[in-house]
Amino acid sequence: MTINEHLTKELIRERTQPRVRTQRPPHPRAVRALRRLADRIEGDH
């Protein structure tokens, strides 16, 4: 796994966690897109 893929997965994991109250929740469509991207990265290896 490249460092880029690792960072992307970390970002996705972070973005899809429940947010603290002060932050806007991620857009549902954005979450879906990020999860799809994460699955594609996982599937490549």
mmJSON file of the N, C-alpha and C atoms, coordinates in Angstrom:
{"data_MODEL":{"atom_site":{
"group_PDB":["ATOM","ATOM","ATOM","ATOM","ATOM","ATOM","ATOM","ATOM","ATOM","ATOM","ATOM","ATOM","ATOM","ATOM","ATOM","ATOM","ATOM","ATOM","ATOM","ATOM","ATOM","ATOM","ATOM","ATOM","ATOM","ATOM","ATOM","ATOM","ATOM","ATOM","ATOM","ATOM","ATOM","ATOM","ATOM","ATOM","ATOM","ATOM","ATOM","ATOM","ATOM","ATOM","ATOM","ATOM","ATOM","ATOM","ATOM","ATOM","ATOM","ATOM","ATOM","ATOM","ATOM","ATOM","ATOM","ATOM","ATOM","ATOM","ATOM","ATOM","ATOM","ATOM","ATOM","ATOM","ATOM","ATOM","ATOM","ATOM","ATOM","ATOM","ATOM","ATOM","ATOM","ATOM","ATOM","ATOM","ATOM","ATOM","ATOM","ATOM","ATOM","ATOM","ATOM","ATOM","ATOM","ATOM","ATOM","ATOM","ATOM","ATOM","ATOM","ATOM","ATOM","ATOM","ATOM","ATOM","ATOM","ATOM","ATOM","ATOM","ATOM","ATOM","ATOM","ATOM","ATOM","ATOM","ATOM","ATOM","ATOM","ATOM","ATOM","ATOM","ATOM","ATOM","ATOM","ATOM","ATOM","ATOM","ATOM","ATOM","ATOM","ATOM","ATOM","ATOM","ATOM","ATOM","ATOM","ATOM","ATOM","ATOM","ATOM","ATOM","ATOM","ATOM","ATOM"],
"id":[1,2,3,4,5,6,7,8,9,10,11,12,13,14,15,16,17,18,19,20,21,22,23,24,25,26,27,28,29,30,31,32,33,34,35,36,37,38,39,40,41,42,43,44,45,46,47,48,49,50,51,52,53,54,55,56,57,58,59,60,61,62,63,64,65,66,67,68,69,70,71,72,73,74,75,76,77,78,79,80,81,82,83,84,85,86,87,88,89,90,91,92,93,94,95,96,97,98,99,100,101,102,103,104,105,106,107,108,109,110,111,112,113,114,115,116,117,118,119,120,121,122,123,124,125,126,127,128,129,130,131,132,133,134,135],
"type_symbol":["N","C","C","N","C","C","N","C","C","N","C","C","N","C","C","N","C","C","N","C","C","N","C","C","N","C","C","N","C","C","N","C","C","N","C","C","N","C","C","N","C","C","N","C","C","N","C","C","N","C","C","N","C","C","N","C","C","N","C","C","N","C","C","N","C","C","N","C","C","N","C","C","N","C","C","N","C","C","N","C","C","N","C","C","N","C","C","N","C","C","N","C","C","N","C","C","N","C","C","N","C","C","N","C","C","N","C","C","N","C","C","N","C","C","N","C","C","N","C","C","N","C","C","N","C","C","N","C","C","N","C","C","N","C","C"],
"label_atom_id":["N","CA","C","N","CA","C","N","CA","C","N","CA","C","N","CA","C","N","CA","C","N","CA","C","N","CA","C","N","CA","C","N","CA","C","N","CA","C","N","CA","C","N","CA","C","N","CA","C","N","CA","C","N","CA","C","N","CA","C","N","CA","C","N","CA","C","N","CA","C","N","CA","C","N","CA","C","N","CA","C","N","CA","C","N","CA","C","N","CA","C","N","CA","C","N","CA","C","N","CA","C","N","CA","C","N","CA","C","N","CA","C","N","CA","C","N","CA","C","N","CA","C","N","CA","C","N","CA","C","N","CA","C","N","CA","C","N","CA","C","N","CA","C","N","CA","C","N","CA","C","N","CA","C","N","CA","C"],
"label_alt_id":[null,null,null,null,null,null,null,null,null,null,null,null,null,null,null,null,null,null,null,null,null,null,null,null,null,null,null,null,null,null,null,null,null,null,null,null,null,null,null,null,null,null,null,null,null,null,null,null,null,null,null,null,null,null,null,null,null,null,null,null,null,null,null,null,null,null,null,null,null,null,null,null,null,null,null,null,null,null,null,null,null,null,null,null,null,null,null,null,null,null,null,null,null,null,null,null,null,null,null,null,null,null,null,null,null,null,null,null,null,null,null,null,null,null,null,null,null,null,null,null,null,null,null,null,null,null,null,null,null,null,null,null,null,null,null],
"label_comp_id":["MET","MET","MET","THR","THR","THR","ILE","ILE","ILE","ASN","ASN","ASN","GLU","GLU","GLU","HIS","HIS","HIS","LEU","LEU","LEU","THR","THR","THR","LYS","LYS","LYS","GLU","GLU","GLU","LEU","LEU","LEU","ILE","ILE","ILE","ARG","ARG","ARG","GLU","GLU","GLU","ARG","ARG","ARG","THR","THR","THR","GLN","GLN","GLN","PRO","PRO","PRO","ARG","ARG","ARG","VAL","VAL","VAL","ARG","ARG","ARG","THR","THR","THR","GLN","GLN","GLN","ARG","ARG","ARG","PRO","PRO","PRO","PRO","PRO","PRO","HIS","HIS","HIS","PRO","PRO","PRO","ARG","ARG","ARG","ALA","ALA","ALA","VAL","VAL","VAL","ARG","ARG","ARG","ALA","ALA","ALA","LEU","LEU","LEU","ARG","ARG","ARG","ARG","ARG","ARG","LEU","LEU","LEU","ALA","ALA","ALA","ASP","ASP","ASP","ARG","ARG","ARG","ILE","ILE","ILE","GLU","GLU","GLU","GLY","GLY","GLY","ASP","ASP","ASP","HIS","HIS","HIS"],
"label_asym_id":["A","A","A","A","A","A","A","A","A","A","A","A","A","A","A","A","A","A","A","A","A","A","A","A","A","A","A","A","A","A","A","A","A","A","A","A","A","A","A","A","A","A","A","A","A","A","A","A","A","A","A","A","A","A","A","A","A","A","A","A","A","A","A","A","A","A","A","A","A","A","A","A","A","A","A","A","A","A","A","A","A","A","A","A","A","A","A","A","A","A","A","A","A","A","A","A","A","A","A","A","A","A","A","A","A","A","A","A","A","A","A","A","A","A","A","A","A","A","A","A","A","A","A","A","A","A","A","A","A","A","A","A","A","A","A"],
"label_entity_id":["1","1","1","1","1","1","1","1","1","1","1","1","1","1","1","1","1","1","1","1","1","1","1","1","1","1","1","1","1","1","1","1","1","1","1","1","1","1","1","1","1","1","1","1","1","1","1","1","1","1","1","1","1","1","1","1","1","1","1","1","1","1","1","1","1","1","1","1","1","1","1","1","1","1","1","1","1","1","1","1","1","1","1","1","1","1","1","1","1","1","1","1","1","1","1","1","1","1","1","1","1","1","1","1","1","1","1","1","1","1","1","1","1","1","1","1","1","1","1","1","1","1","1","1","1","1","1","1","1","1","1","1","1","1","1"],
"label_seq_id":[1,1,1,2,2,2,3,3,3,4,4,4,5,5,5,6,6,6,7,7,7,8,8,8,9,9,9,10,10,10,11,11,11,12,12,12,13,13,13,14,14,14,15,15,15,16,16,16,17,17,17,18,18,18,19,19,19,20,20,20,21,21,21,22,22,22,23,23,23,24,24,24,25,25,25,26,26,26,27,27,27,28,28,28,29,29,29,30,30,30,31,31,31,32,32,32,33,33,33,34,34,34,35,35,35,36,36,36,37,37,37,38,38,38,39,39,39,40,40,40,41,41,41,42,42,42,43,43,43,44,44,44,45,45,45],
"pdbx_PDB_ins_code":[null,null,null,null,null,null,null,null,null,null,null,null,null,null,null,null,null,null,null,null,null,null,null,null,null,null,null,null,null,null,null,null,null,null,null,null,null,null,null,null,null,null,null,null,null,null,null,null,null,null,null,null,null,null,null,null,null,null,null,null,null,null,null,null,null,null,null,null,null,null,null,null,null,null,null,null,null,null,null,null,null,null,null,null,null,null,null,null,null,null,null,null,null,null,null,null,null,null,null,null,null,null,null,null,null,null,null,null,null,null,null,null,null,null,null,null,null,null,null,null,null,null,null,null,null,null,null,null,null,null,null,null,null,null,null],
"Cartn_x":[0.85,0.0,0.89,0.599,1.388,0.988,1.853,1.547,0.281,0.085,-1.108,-2.376,-2.374,-3.541,-3.78,-2.684,-2.805,-3.423,-2.948,-3.48,-4.944,-5.286,-6.674,-7.578,-7.138,-7.948,-8.111,-7.028,-7.115,-8.12,-8.036,-8.947,-10.387,-10.632,-11.988,-12.492,-11.626,-12.027,-12.412,-11.605,-11.866,-13.155,-13.354,-14.526,-15.828,-15.758,-16.98,-17.275,-16.425,-16.722,-17.83,-18.601,-19.547,-18.783,-19.284,-18.564,-18.889,-17.986,-18.325,-19.334,-20.083,-21.226,-20.892,-19.689,-19.381,-19.164,-18.96,-18.669,-19.902,-19.987,-21.066,-20.911,-21.976,-21.849,-21.534,-20.743,-20.441,-21.713,-21.733,-22.869,-23.004,-24.228,-24.403,-23.829,-23.99,-23.478,-21.952,-21.37,-19.909,-19.4,-20.114,-19.728,-19.769,-20.838,-20.95,-19.808,-19.494,-18.41,-17.074,-16.841,-15.594,-15.504,-16.615,-16.601,-16.35,-16.953,-16.704,-15.229,-14.64,-13.217,-12.388,-12.759,-12.045,-12.139,-13.327,-13.509,-12.656,-12.565,-11.772,-10.299,-9.823,-8.431,-8.189,-9.091,-8.957,-8.967,-9.836,-9.97,-8.761,-7.971,-6.799,-5.67,-5.763,-4.627,-5.003],
"Cartn_y":[-1.196,0.0,1.252,2.183,3.414,4.329,5.294,6.25,7.032,7.323,8.042,7.28,5.994,5.165,5.075,4.975,4.904,6.186,7.331,8.617,8.759,8.316,8.401,7.594,6.378,5.541,6.174,6.778,7.465,8.603,9.378,10.504,10.023,8.968,8.438,7.946,7.24,6.734,7.899,8.951,10.122,10.819,10.975,11.692,10.946,9.629,8.845,8.519,8.967,8.834,9.82,9.523,10.532,11.784,12.937,14.187,14.725,15.555,16.29,17.365,17.813,18.694,19.972,20.507,21.811,21.733,20.518,20.397,19.963,20.47,20.081,18.604,17.825,16.418,16.343,15.357,15.243,14.962,15.433,15.203,13.706,13.164,11.707,11.201,11.984,11.554,11.546,12.52,12.569,11.357,11.006,9.833,8.584,8.443,7.276,7.233,8.376,8.433,8.078,8.604,8.305,6.825,6.245,4.816,3.974,4.375,3.657,3.719,4.913,5.078,4.185,4.141,3.299,1.832,1.398,0.012,-0.297,0.67,0.444,0.302,1.148,1.058,-0.287,-0.689,-1.972,-3.116,-3.026,-4.091,-4.232,-3.17,-3.212,-4.041,-4.367,-5.02,-6.369],
"Cartn_z":[0.0,0.0,0.0,-0.874,-0.908,0.24,0.537,1.609,1.276,-0.01,-0.454,-0.103,-0.402,-0.115,1.388,2.132,3.583,4.13,3.64,4.087,3.704,2.504,2.051,2.968,3.318,4.2,5.573,6.089,7.376,7.31,6.23,6.042,5.989,5.226,5.095,6.446,7.165,8.473,9.379,9.312,10.14,9.712,8.405,7.9,8.174,8.26,8.424,9.89,10.81,12.239,12.606,13.645,14.137,14.565,14.174,14.442,15.834,16.36,17.579,17.214,18.2,17.934,17.171,17.358,16.769,15.26,14.746,13.321,12.545,11.335,10.447,10.083,10.133,9.725,8.23,7.807,6.384,5.59,4.37,3.49,3.228,3.321,3.139,1.819,0.755,-0.543,-0.529,0.173,0.295,1.071,2.14,2.929,2.059,1.268,0.385,-0.611,-1.199,-2.183,-1.532,-0.331,0.371,0.713,1.15,1.486,0.239,-0.904,-2.15,-2.512,-2.349,-2.623,-1.704,-0.433,0.53,0.123,-0.283,-0.71,-1.926,-2.853,-4.053,-3.687,-2.763,-2.328,-1.646,-0.77,-0.079,-1.095,-2.083,-3.063,-3.965,-4.097,-4.963,-4.37,-3.084,-2.427,-1.861],
"occupancy":[1.0,1.0,1.0,1.0,1.0,1.0,1.0,1.0,1.0,1.0,1.0,1.0,1.0,1.0,1.0,1.0,1.0,1.0,1.0,1.0,1.0,1.0,1.0,1.0,1.0,1.0,1.0,1.0,1.0,1.0,1.0,1.0,1.0,1.0,1.0,1.0,1.0,1.0,1.0,1.0,1.0,1.0,1.0,1.0,1.0,1.0,1.0,1.0,1.0,1.0,1.0,1.0,1.0,1.0,1.0,1.0,1.0,1.0,1.0,1.0,1.0,1.0,1.0,1.0,1.0,1.0,1.0,1.0,1.0,1.0,1.0,1.0,1.0,1.0,1.0,1.0,1.0,1.0,1.0,1.0,1.0,1.0,1.0,1.0,1.0,1.0,1.0,1.0,1.0,1.0,1.0,1.0,1.0,1.0,1.0,1.0,1.0,1.0,1.0,1.0,1.0,1.0,1.0,1.0,1.0,1.0,1.0,1.0,1.0,1.0,1.0,1.0,1.0,1.0,1.0,1.0,1.0,1.0,1.0,1.0,1.0,1.0,1.0,1.0,1.0,1.0,1.0,1.0,1.0,1.0,1.0,1.0,1.0,1.0,1.0],
"B_iso_or_equiv":[0.0,0.0,0.0,0.0,0.0,0.0,0.0,0.0,0.0,0.0,0.0,0.0,0.0,0.0,0.0,0.0,0.0,0.0,0.0,0.0,0.0,0.0,0.0,0.0,0.0,0.0,0.0,0.0,0.0,0.0,0.0,0.0,0.0,0.0,0.0,0.0,0.0,0.0,0.0,0.0,0.0,0.0,0.0,0.0,0.0,0.0,0.0,0.0,0.0,0.0,0.0,0.0,0.0,0.0,0.0,0.0,0.0,0.0,0.0,0.0,0.0,0.0,0.0,0.0,0.0,0.0,0.0,0.0,0.0,0.0,0.0,0.0,0.0,0.0,0.0,0.0,0.0,0.0,0.0,0.0,0.0,0.0,0.0,0.0,0.0,0.0,0.0,0.0,0.0,0.0,0.0,0.0,0.0,0.0,0.0,0.0,0.0,0.0,0.0,0.0,0.0,0.0,0.0,0.0,0.0,0.0,0.0,0.0,0.0,0.0,0.0,0.0,0.0,0.0,0.0,0.0,0.0,0.0,0.0,0.0,0.0,0.0,0.0,0.0,0.0,0.0,0.0,0.0,0.0,0.0,0.0,0.0,0.0,0.0,0.0],
"pdbx_formal_charge":[null,null,null,null,null,null,null,null,null,null,null,null,null,null,null,null,null,null,null,null,null,null,null,null,null,null,null,null,null,null,null,null,null,null,null,null,null,null,null,null,null,null,null,null,null,null,null,null,null,null,null,null,null,null,null,null,null,null,null,null,null,null,null,null,null,null,null,null,null,null,null,null,null,null,null,null,null,null,null,null,null,null,null,null,null,null,null,null,null,null,null,null,null,null,null,null,null,null,null,null,null,null,null,null,null,null,null,null,null,null,null,null,null,null,null,null,null,null,null,null,null,null,null,null,null,null,null,null,null,null,null,null,null,null,null],
"auth_seq_id":[1,1,1,2,2,2,3,3,3,4,4,4,5,5,5,6,6,6,7,7,7,8,8,8,9,9,9,10,10,10,11,11,11,12,12,12,13,13,13,14,14,14,15,15,15,16,16,16,17,17,17,18,18,18,19,19,19,20,20,20,21,21,21,22,22,22,23,23,23,24,24,24,25,25,25,26,26,26,27,27,27,28,28,28,29,29,29,30,30,30,31,31,31,32,32,32,33,33,33,34,34,34,35,35,35,36,36,36,37,37,37,38,38,38,39,39,39,40,40,40,41,41,41,42,42,42,43,43,43,44,44,44,45,45,45],
"auth_comp_id":["MET","MET","MET","THR","THR","THR","ILE","ILE","ILE","ASN","ASN","ASN","GLU","GLU","GLU","HIS","HIS","HIS","LEU","LEU","LEU","THR","THR","THR","LYS","LYS","LYS","GLU","GLU","GLU","LEU","LEU","LEU","ILE","ILE","ILE","ARG","ARG","ARG","GLU","GLU","GLU","ARG","ARG","ARG","THR","THR","THR","GLN","GLN","GLN","PRO","PRO","PRO","ARG","ARG","ARG","VAL","VAL","VAL","ARG","ARG","ARG","THR","THR","THR","GLN","GLN","GLN","ARG","ARG","ARG","PRO","PRO","PRO","PRO","PRO","PRO","HIS","HIS","HIS","PRO","PRO","PRO","ARG","ARG","ARG","ALA","ALA","ALA","VAL","VAL","VAL","ARG","ARG","ARG","ALA","ALA","ALA","LEU","LEU","LEU","ARG","ARG","ARG","ARG","ARG","ARG","LEU","LEU","LEU","ALA","ALA","ALA","ASP","ASP","ASP","ARG","ARG","ARG","ILE","ILE","ILE","GLU","GLU","GLU","GLY","GLY","GLY","ASP","ASP","ASP","HIS","HIS","HIS"],
"auth_asym_id":["A","A","A","A","A","A","A","A","A","A","A","A","A","A","A","A","A","A","A","A","A","A","A","A","A","A","A","A","A","A","A","A","A","A","A","A","A","A","A","A","A","A","A","A","A","A","A","A","A","A","A","A","A","A","A","A","A","A","A","A","A","A","A","A","A","A","A","A","A","A","A","A","A","A","A","A","A","A","A","A","A","A","A","A","A","A","A","A","A","A","A","A","A","A","A","A","A","A","A","A","A","A","A","A","A","A","A","A","A","A","A","A","A","A","A","A","A","A","A","A","A","A","A","A","A","A","A","A","A","A","A","A","A","A","A"],
"auth_atom_id":["N","CA","C","N","CA","C","N","CA","C","N","CA","C","N","CA","C","N","CA","C","N","CA","C","N","CA","C","N","CA","C","N","CA","C","N","CA","C","N","CA","C","N","CA","C","N","CA","C","N","CA","C","N","CA","C","N","CA","C","N","CA","C","N","CA","C","N","CA","C","N","CA","C","N","CA","C","N","CA","C","N","CA","C","N","CA","C","N","CA","C","N","CA","C","N","CA","C","N","CA","C","N","CA","C","N","CA","C","N","CA","C","N","CA","C","N","CA","C","N","CA","C","N","CA","C","N","CA","C","N","CA","C","N","CA","C","N","CA","C","N","CA","C","N","CA","C","N","CA","C","N","CA","C","N","CA","C"],
"pdbx_PDB_model_num":[1,1,1,1,1,1,1,1,1,1,1,1,1,1,1,1,1,1,1,1,1,1,1,1,1,1,1,1,1,1,1,1,1,1,1,1,1,1,1,1,1,1,1,1,1,1,1,1,1,1,1,1,1,1,1,1,1,1,1,1,1,1,1,1,1,1,1,1,1,1,1,1,1,1,1,1,1,1,1,1,1,1,1,1,1,1,1,1,1,1,1,1,1,1,1,1,1,1,1,1,1,1,1,1,1,1,1,1,1,1,1,1,1,1,1,1,1,1,1,1,1,1,1,1,1,1,1,1,1,1,1,1,1,1,1]
}}}
